[in-house]
Amino acid sequence: MLDVDETAGALLARASADDPAAGAEFSPALRVSADGSRAWIEPEPATSLFYADCPPDGAEFAQRCTAVVPVNTGHSPFLSAPDLVAGVIGDYL
């Protein structure tokens, strides 16, 4: 977890300084925009990196998303507002 005033980039740089192989599994899948303002994981490798224990049809769920529901929370609403997240999910079931 990031501390106050800590960035993900700085944390990753420290980790790779300690272990040059840290995060190597993500390198082939990571893409960064030319100006460095955006980064993303390519969809195909994302399946094996993040959804490896999901059935194939479930691992491709993001391609079928047709709506975005903004919630007024931080990065981890499933921890900070679990009732809100459950309600949003329940609305779509």
TORKOL-975423 format. One record per atom (N, C-alpha, C): atom name; residue in one letter; x, y, z. Coordinates in steps of 0.2 Angstrom, whole numbers. Example, Ala and Ser with C-alpha at 12.3 -4.5 7.8 and 13.67 -1.06 7.14 Angstrom:
REM residues 2
<rec atome="N" residu="A" X="66" Y="-28" Z="39"/>
<rec atome="CA" residu="A" X="62" Y="-22" Z="39"/>
<rec atome="C" residu="A" X="66" Y="-16" Z="39"/>
<rec atome="N" residu="S" X="64" Y="-11" Z="35"/>
<rec atome="CA" residu="S" X="68" Y="-5" Z="36"/>
<rec atome="C" residu="S" X="64" Y="0" Z="39"/>
END
This chain:
REM residues 93
<rec atome="N" residu="M" X="4" Y="-6" Z="0"/>
<rec atome="CA" residu="M" X="0" Y="0" Z="0"/>
<rec atome="C" residu="M" X="4" Y="6" Z="0"/>
<rec atome="N" residu="L" X="2" Y="11" Z="-4"/>
<rec atome="CA" residu="L" X="6" Y="17" Z="-4"/>
<rec atome="C" residu="L" X="5" Y="21" Z="2"/>
<rec atome="N" residu="D" X="10" Y="25" Z="4"/>
<rec atome="CA" residu="D" X="10" Y="29" Z="10"/>
<rec atome="C" residu="D" X="9" Y="36" Z="8"/>
<rec atome="N" residu="V" X="8" Y="41" Z="12"/>
<rec atome="CA" residu="V" X="6" Y="48" Z="10"/>
<rec atome="C" residu="V" X="12" Y="50" Z="6"/>
<rec atome="N" residu="D" X="11" Y="54" Z="1"/>
<rec atome="CA" residu="D" X="16" Y="57" Z="-4"/>
<rec atome="C" residu="D" X="20" Y="52" Z="-7"/>
<rec atome="N" residu="E" X="18" Y="45" Z="-7"/>
<rec atome="CA" residu="E" X="22" Y="40" Z="-11"/>
<rec atome="C" residu="E" X="18" Y="39" Z="-17"/>
<rec atome="N" residu="T" X="22" Y="38" Z="-23"/>
<rec atome="CA" residu="T" X="19" Y="36" Z="-29"/>
<rec atome="C" residu="T" X="20" Y="29" Z="-31"/>
<rec atome="N" residu="A" X="16" Y="26" Z="-35"/>
<rec atome="CA" residu="A" X="17" Y="19" Z="-37"/>
<rec atome="C" residu="A" X="23" Y="18" Z="-41"/>
<rec atome="N" residu="G" X="25" Y="23" Z="-45"/>
<rec atome="CA" residu="G" X="31" Y="23" Z="-49"/>
<rec atome="C" residu="G" X="37" Y="23" Z="-44"/>
<rec atome="N" residu="A" X="37" Y="27" Z="-39"/>
<rec atome="CA" residu="A" X="43" Y="26" Z="-34"/>
<rec atome="C" residu="A" X="43" Y="20" Z="-30"/>
<rec atome="N" residu="L" X="37" Y="17" Z="-29"/>
<rec atome="CA" residu="L" X="37" Y="11" Z="-25"/>
<rec atome="C" residu="L" X="40" Y="5" Z="-30"/>
<rec atome="N" residu="L" X="38" Y="5" Z="-36"/>
<rec atome="CA" residu="L" X="40" Y="0" Z="-41"/>
<rec atome="C" residu="L" X="48" Y="1" Z="-42"/>
<rec atome="N" residu="A" X="50" Y="7" Z="-42"/>
<rec atome="CA" residu="A" X="57" Y="8" Z="-43"/>
<rec atome="C" residu="A" X="61" Y="5" Z="-38"/>
<rec atome="N" residu="R" X="59" Y="6" Z="-32"/>
<rec atome="CA" residu="R" X="62" Y="3" Z="-26"/>
<rec atome="C" residu="R" X="62" Y="-4" Z="-26"/>
<rec atome="N" residu="A" X="56" Y="-7" Z="-28"/>
<rec atome="CA" residu="A" X="56" Y="-14" Z="-28"/>
<rec atome="C" residu="A" X="60" Y="-17" Z="-33"/>
<rec atome="N" residu="S" X="61" Y="-14" Z="-39"/>
<rec atome="CA" residu="S" X="65" Y="-17" Z="-44"/>
<rec atome="C" residu="S" X="72" Y="-16" Z="-43"/>
<rec atome="N" residu="A" X="74" Y="-10" Z="-39"/>
<rec atome="CA" residu="A" X="81" Y="-10" Z="-37"/>
<rec atome="C" residu="A" X="83" Y="-15" Z="-32"/>
<rec atome="N" residu="D" X="78" Y="-17" Z="-28"/>
<rec atome="CA" residu="D" X="80" Y="-23" Z="-23"/>
<rec atome="C" residu="D" X="80" Y="-30" Z="-27"/>
<rec atome="N" residu="D" X="75" Y="-30" Z="-32"/>
<rec atome="CA" residu="D" X="75" Y="-37" Z="-36"/>
<rec atome="C" residu="D" X="73" Y="-35" Z="-43"/>
<rec atome="N" residu="P" X="79" Y="-35" Z="-47"/>
<rec atome="CA" residu="P" X="78" Y="-33" Z="-54"/>
<rec atome="C" residu="P" X="72" Y="-37" Z="-58"/>
<rec atome="N" residu="A" X="71" Y="-43" Z="-56"/>
<rec atome="CA" residu="A" X="65" Y="-47" Z="-59"/>
<rec atome="C" residu="A" X="58" Y="-45" Z="-56"/>
<rec atome="N" residu="A" X="58" Y="-41" Z="-51"/>
<rec atome="CA" residu="A" X="51" Y="-39" Z="-49"/>
<rec atome="C" residu="A" X="47" Y="-36" Z="-54"/>
<rec atome="N" residu="G" X="41" Y="-39" Z="-55"/>
<rec atome="CA" residu="G" X="36" Y="-36" Z="-60"/>
<rec atome="C" residu="G" X="37" Y="-39" Z="-67"/>
<rec atome="N" residu="A" X="42" Y="-43" Z="-68"/>
<rec atome="CA" residu="A" X="44" Y="-45" Z="-75"/>
<rec atome="C" residu="A" X="38" Y="-48" Z="-78"/>
<rec atome="N" residu="E" X="34" Y="-51" Z="-75"/>
<rec atome="CA" residu="E" X="28" Y="-54" Z="-78"/>
<rec atome="C" residu="E" X="23" Y="-49" Z="-82"/>
<rec atome="N" residu="F" X="24" Y="-43" Z="-79"/>
<rec atome="CA" residu="F" X="20" Y="-38" Z="-82"/>
<rec atome="C" residu="F" X="23" Y="-34" Z="-88"/>
<rec atome="N" residu="S" X="29" Y="-34" Z="-88"/>
<rec atome="CA" residu="S" X="33" Y="-30" Z="-94"/>
<rec atome="C" residu="S" X="30" Y="-32" Z="-101"/>
<rec atome="N" residu="P" X="29" Y="-38" Z="-103"/>
<rec atome="CA" residu="P" X="27" Y="-39" Z="-110"/>
<rec atome="C" residu="P" X="20" Y="-36" Z="-111"/>
<rec atome="N" residu="A" X="16" Y="-36" Z="-105"/>
<rec atome="CA" residu="A" X="9" Y="-33" Z="-106"/>
<rec atome="C" residu="A" X="8" Y="-26" Z="-105"/>
<rec atome="N" residu="L" X="13" Y="-23" Z="-102"/>
<rec atome="CA" residu="L" X="12" Y="-16" Z="-100"/>
<rec atome="C" residu="L" X="13" Y="-11" Z="-106"/>
<rec atome="N" residu="R" X="9" Y="-6" Z="-107"/>
<rec atome="CA" residu="R" X="9" Y="-1" Z="-113"/>
<rec atome="C" residu="R" X="9" Y="6" Z="-109"/>
<rec atome="N" residu="V" X="13" Y="10" Z="-112"/>
<rec atome="CA" residu="V" X="13" Y="17" Z="-110"/>
<rec atome="C" residu="V" X="13" Y="22" Z="-116"/>
<rec atome="N" residu="S" X="8" Y="27" Z="-115"/>
<rec atome="CA" residu="S" X="7" Y="32" Z="-120"/>
<rec atome="C" residu="S" X="14" Y="35" Z="-122"/>
<rec atome="N" residu="A" X="15" Y="38" Z="-128"/>
<rec atome="CA" residu="A" X="21" Y="41" Z="-130"/>
<rec atome="C" residu="A" X="23" Y="47" Z="-125"/>
<rec atome="N" residu="D" X="18" Y="50" Z="-123"/>
<rec atome="CA" residu="D" X="19" Y="56" Z="-118"/>
<rec atome="C" residu="D" X="20" Y="54" Z="-111"/>
<rec atome="N" residu="G" X="19" Y="47" Z="-109"/>
<rec atome="CA" residu="G" X="20" Y="45" Z="-103"/>
<rec atome="C" residu="G" X="14" Y="46" Z="-98"/>
<rec atome="N" residu="S" X="9" Y="49" Z="-101"/>
<rec atome="CA" residu="S" X="3" Y="51" Z="-96"/>
<rec atome="C" residu="S" X="-2" Y="45" Z="-95"/>
<rec atome="N" residu="R" X="-1" Y="40" Z="-99"/>
<rec atome="CA" residu="R" X="-6" Y="34" Z="-98"/>
<rec atome="C" residu="R" X="-2" Y="28" Z="-98"/>
<rec atome="N" residu="A" X="-5" Y="23" Z="-94"/>
<rec atome="CA" residu="A" X="-2" Y="16" Z="-94"/>
<rec atome="C" residu="A" X="-8" Y="11" Z="-94"/>
<rec atome="N" residu="W" X="-7" Y="6" Z="-97"/>
<rec atome="CA" residu="W" X="-12" Y="1" Z="-97"/>
<rec atome="C" residu="W" X="-9" Y="-6" Z="-98"/>
<rec atome="N" residu="I" X="-13" Y="-11" Z="-97"/>
<rec atome="CA" residu="I" X="-11" Y="-18" Z="-98"/>
<rec atome="C" residu="I" X="-15" Y="-20" Z="-104"/>
<rec atome="N" residu="E" X="-12" Y="-23" Z="-109"/>
<rec atome="CA" residu="E" X="-16" Y="-26" Z="-115"/>
<rec atome="C" residu="E" X="-21" Y="-31" Z="-112"/>
<rec atome="N" residu="P" X="-27" Y="-31" Z="-115"/>
<rec atome="CA" residu="P" X="-32" Y="-36" Z="-113"/>
<rec atome="C" residu="P" X="-30" Y="-43" Z="-113"/>
<rec atome="N" residu="E" X="-27" Y="-46" Z="-119"/>
<rec atome="CA" residu="E" X="-25" Y="-53" Z="-119"/>
<rec atome="C" residu="E" X="-21" Y="-55" Z="-113"/>
<rec atome="N" residu="P" X="-15" Y="-52" Z="-112"/>
<rec atome="CA" residu="P" X="-11" Y="-55" Z="-106"/>
<rec atome="C" residu="P" X="-14" Y="-53" Z="-99"/>
<rec atome="N" residu="A" X="-19" Y="-48" Z="-99"/>
<rec atome="CA" residu="A" X="-22" Y="-47" Z="-93"/>
<rec atome="C" residu="A" X="-26" Y="-53" Z="-90"/>
<rec atome="N" residu="T" X="-29" Y="-57" Z="-95"/>
<rec atome="CA" residu="T" X="-33" Y="-62" Z="-93"/>
<rec atome="C" residu="T" X="-28" Y="-67" Z="-89"/>
<rec atome="N" residu="S" X="-22" Y="-69" Z="-91"/>
<rec atome="CA" residu="S" X="-18" Y="-73" Z="-87"/>
<rec atome="C" residu="S" X="-15" Y="-70" Z="-81"/>
<rec atome="N" residu="L" X="-14" Y="-63" Z="-82"/>
<rec atome="CA" residu="L" X="-11" Y="-60" Z="-76"/>
<rec atome="C" residu="L" X="-15" Y="-59" Z="-70"/>
<rec atome="N" residu="F" X="-22" Y="-57" Z="-72"/>
<rec atome="CA" residu="F" X="-26" Y="-55" Z="-66"/>
<rec atome="C" residu="F" X="-32" Y="-59" Z="-65"/>
<rec atome="N" residu="Y" X="-34" Y="-64" Z="-70"/>
<rec atome="CA" residu="Y" X="-40" Y="-68" Z="-70"/>
<rec atome="C" residu="Y" X="-39" Y="-75" Z="-71"/>
<rec atome="N" residu="A" X="-33" Y="-77" Z="-70"/>
<rec atome="CA" residu="A" X="-31" Y="-84" Z="-72"/>
<rec atome="C" residu="A" X="-35" Y="-89" Z="-68"/>
<rec atome="N" residu="D" X="-38" Y="-88" Z="-63"/>
<rec atome="CA" residu="D" X="-42" Y="-93" Z="-59"/>
<rec atome="C" residu="D" X="-49" Y="-92" Z="-61"/>
<rec atome="N" residu="C" X="-51" Y="-88" Z="-66"/>
<rec atome="CA" residu="C" X="-58" Y="-87" Z="-68"/>
<rec atome="C" residu="C" X="-59" Y="-92" Z="-75"/>
<rec atome="N" residu="P" X="-65" Y="-94" Z="-75"/>
<rec atome="CA" residu="P" X="-67" Y="-97" Z="-82"/>
<rec atome="C" residu="P" X="-66" Y="-92" Z="-88"/>
<rec atome="N" residu="P" X="-64" Y="-95" Z="-93"/>
<rec atome="CA" residu="P" X="-63" Y="-90" Z="-99"/>
<rec atome="C" residu="P" X="-68" Y="-85" Z="-101"/>
<rec atome="N" residu="D" X="-75" Y="-88" Z="-100"/>
<rec atome="CA" residu="D" X="-80" Y="-83" Z="-102"/>
<rec atome="C" residu="D" X="-81" Y="-77" Z="-97"/>
<rec atome="N" residu="G" X="-79" Y="-79" Z="-91"/>
<rec atome="CA" residu="G" X="-79" Y="-74" Z="-85"/>
<rec atome="C" residu="G" X="-73" Y="-69" Z="-86"/>
<rec atome="N" residu="A" X="-67" Y="-72" Z="-88"/>
<rec atome="CA" residu="A" X="-61" Y="-68" Z="-88"/>
<rec atome="C" residu="A" X="-62" Y="-62" Z="-93"/>
<rec atome="N" residu="E" X="-66" Y="-63" Z="-98"/>
<rec atome="CA" residu="E" X="-67" Y="-58" Z="-103"/>
<rec atome="C" residu="E" X="-73" Y="-53" Z="-102"/>
<rec atome="N" residu="F" X="-75" Y="-53" Z="-95"/>
<rec atome="CA" residu="F" X="-80" Y="-48" Z="-94"/>
<rec atome="C" residu="F" X="-80" Y="-41" Z="-96"/>
<rec atome="N" residu="A" X="-74" Y="-38" Z="-95"/>
<rec atome="CA" residu="A" X="-73" Y="-31" Z="-97"/>
<rec atome="C" residu="A" X="-75" Y="-29" Z="-104"/>
<rec atome="N" residu="Q" X="-74" Y="-34" Z="-108"/>
<rec atome="CA" residu="Q" X="-76" Y="-32" Z="-115"/>
<rec atome="C" residu="Q" X="-83" Y="-32" Z="-116"/>
<rec atome="N" residu="R" X="-87" Y="-34" Z="-112"/>
<rec atome="CA" residu="R" X="-94" Y="-34" Z="-112"/>
<rec atome="C" residu="R" X="-97" Y="-28" Z="-108"/>
<rec atome="N" residu="C" X="-93" Y="-25" Z="-104"/>
<rec atome="CA" residu="C" X="-96" Y="-19" Z="-100"/>
<rec atome="C" residu="C" X="-99" Y="-14" Z="-104"/>
<rec atome="N" residu="T" X="-105" Y="-12" Z="-102"/>
<rec atome="CA" residu="T" X="-109" Y="-7" Z="-106"/>
<rec atome="C" residu="T" X="-110" Y="-1" Z="-102"/>
<rec atome="N" residu="A" X="-109" Y="-1" Z="-96"/>
<rec atome="CA" residu="A" X="-110" Y="5" Z="-92"/>
<rec atome="C" residu="A" X="-105" Y="5" Z="-86"/>
<rec atome="N" residu="V" X="-104" Y="12" Z="-84"/>
<rec atome="CA" residu="V" X="-99" Y="13" Z="-79"/>
<rec atome="C" residu="V" X="-103" Y="17" Z="-74"/>
<rec atome="N" residu="V" X="-102" Y="15" Z="-68"/>
<rec atome="CA" residu="V" X="-106" Y="18" Z="-62"/>
<rec atome="C" residu="V" X="-101" Y="21" Z="-57"/>
<rec atome="N" residu="P" X="-101" Y="28" Z="-58"/>
<rec atome="CA" residu="P" X="-96" Y="31" Z="-53"/>
<rec atome="C" residu="P" X="-98" Y="31" Z="-46"/>
<rec atome="N" residu="V" X="-93" Y="30" Z="-42"/>
<rec atome="CA" residu="V" X="-95" Y="30" Z="-35"/>
<rec atome="C" residu="V" X="-90" Y="35" Z="-31"/>
<rec atome="N" residu="N" X="-92" Y="39" Z="-27"/>
<rec atome="CA" residu="N" X="-88" Y="44" Z="-23"/>
<rec atome="C" residu="N" X="-84" Y="41" Z="-18"/>
<rec atome="N" residu="T" X="-79" Y="37" Z="-20"/>
<rec atome="CA" residu="T" X="-75" Y="34" Z="-15"/>
<rec atome="C" residu="T" X="-67" Y="34" Z="-17"/>
<rec atome="N" residu="G" X="-63" Y="32" Z="-14"/>
<rec atome="CA" residu="G" X="-56" Y="31" Z="-16"/>
<rec atome="C" residu="G" X="-55" Y="25" Z="-20"/>
<rec atome="N" residu="H" X="-49" Y="23" Z="-21"/>
<rec atome="CA" residu="H" X="-47" Y="18" Z="-26"/>
<rec atome="C" residu="H" X="-50" Y="11" Z="-24"/>
<rec atome="N" residu="S" X="-52" Y="10" Z="-18"/>
<rec atome="CA" residu="S" X="-54" Y="3" Z="-15"/>
<rec atome="C" residu="S" X="-61" Y="3" Z="-12"/>
<rec atome="N" residu="P" X="-66" Y="4" Z="-16"/>
<rec atome="CA" residu="P" X="-72" Y="5" Z="-13"/>
<rec atome="C" residu="P" X="-75" Y="-2" Z="-10"/>
<rec atome="N" residu="F" X="-72" Y="-7" Z="-12"/>
<rec atome="CA" residu="F" X="-74" Y="-14" Z="-10"/>
<rec atome="C" residu="F" X="-72" Y="-14" Z="-2"/>
<rec atome="N" residu="L" X="-67" Y="-10" Z="0"/>
<rec atome="CA" residu="L" X="-65" Y="-10" Z="7"/>
<rec atome="C" residu="L" X="-68" Y="-4" Z="11"/>
<rec atome="N" residu="S" X="-68" Y="2" Z="7"/>
<rec atome="CA" residu="S" X="-71" Y="7" Z="11"/>
<rec atome="C" residu="S" X="-78" Y="8" Z="11"/>
<rec atome="N" residu="A" X="-82" Y="5" Z="6"/>
<rec atome="CA" residu="A" X="-89" Y="6" Z="5"/>
<rec atome="C" residu="A" X="-92" Y="0" Z="3"/>
<rec atome="N" residu="P" X="-91" Y="-6" Z="6"/>
<rec atome="CA" residu="P" X="-94" Y="-12" Z="4"/>
<rec atome="C" residu="P" X="-101" Y="-13" Z="3"/>
<rec atome="N" residu="D" X="-105" Y="-9" Z="7"/>
<rec atome="CA" residu="D" X="-112" Y="-9" Z="6"/>
<rec atome="C" residu="D" X="-114" Y="-6" Z="-1"/>
<rec atome="N" residu="L" X="-111" Y="0" Z="-2"/>
<rec atome="CA" residu="L" X="-112" Y="3" Z="-8"/>
<rec atome="C" residu="L" X="-110" Y="-1" Z="-14"/>
<rec atome="N" residu="V" X="-104" Y="-4" Z="-14"/>
<rec atome="CA" residu="V" X="-102" Y="-9" Z="-20"/>
<rec atome="C" residu="V" X="-107" Y="-14" Z="-20"/>
<rec atome="N" residu="A" X="-110" Y="-17" Z="-15"/>
<rec atome="CA" residu="A" X="-114" Y="-23" Z="-15"/>
<rec atome="C" residu="A" X="-121" Y="-20" Z="-18"/>
<rec atome="N" residu="G" X="-123" Y="-14" Z="-16"/>
<rec atome="CA" residu="G" X="-129" Y="-11" Z="-19"/>
<rec atome="C" residu="G" X="-129" Y="-10" Z="-27"/>
<rec atome="N" residu="V" X="-123" Y="-8" Z="-29"/>
<rec atome="CA" residu="V" X="-122" Y="-7" Z="-36"/>
<rec atome="C" residu="V" X="-122" Y="-14" Z="-40"/>
<rec atome="N" residu="I" X="-119" Y="-18" Z="-37"/>
<rec atome="CA" residu="I" X="-119" Y="-25" Z="-40"/>
<rec atome="C" residu="I" X="-126" Y="-28" Z="-40"/>
<rec atome="N" residu="G" X="-129" Y="-27" Z="-35"/>
<rec atome="CA" residu="G" X="-136" Y="-30" Z="-34"/>
<rec atome="C" residu="G" X="-141" Y="-27" Z="-39"/>
<rec atome="N" residu="D" X="-140" Y="-20" Z="-41"/>
<rec atome="CA" residu="D" X="-144" Y="-17" Z="-46"/>
<rec atome="C" residu="D" X="-143" Y="-20" Z="-53"/>
<rec atome="N" residu="Y" X="-138" Y="-23" Z="-54"/>
<rec atome="CA" residu="Y" X="-137" Y="-26" Z="-61"/>
<rec atome="C" residu="Y" X="-138" Y="-34" Z="-61"/>
<rec atome="N" residu="L" X="-140" Y="-37" Z="-55"/>
<rec atome="CA" residu="L" X="-141" Y="-44" Z="-55"/>
<rec atome="C" residu="L" X="-149" Y="-45" Z="-57"/>
END
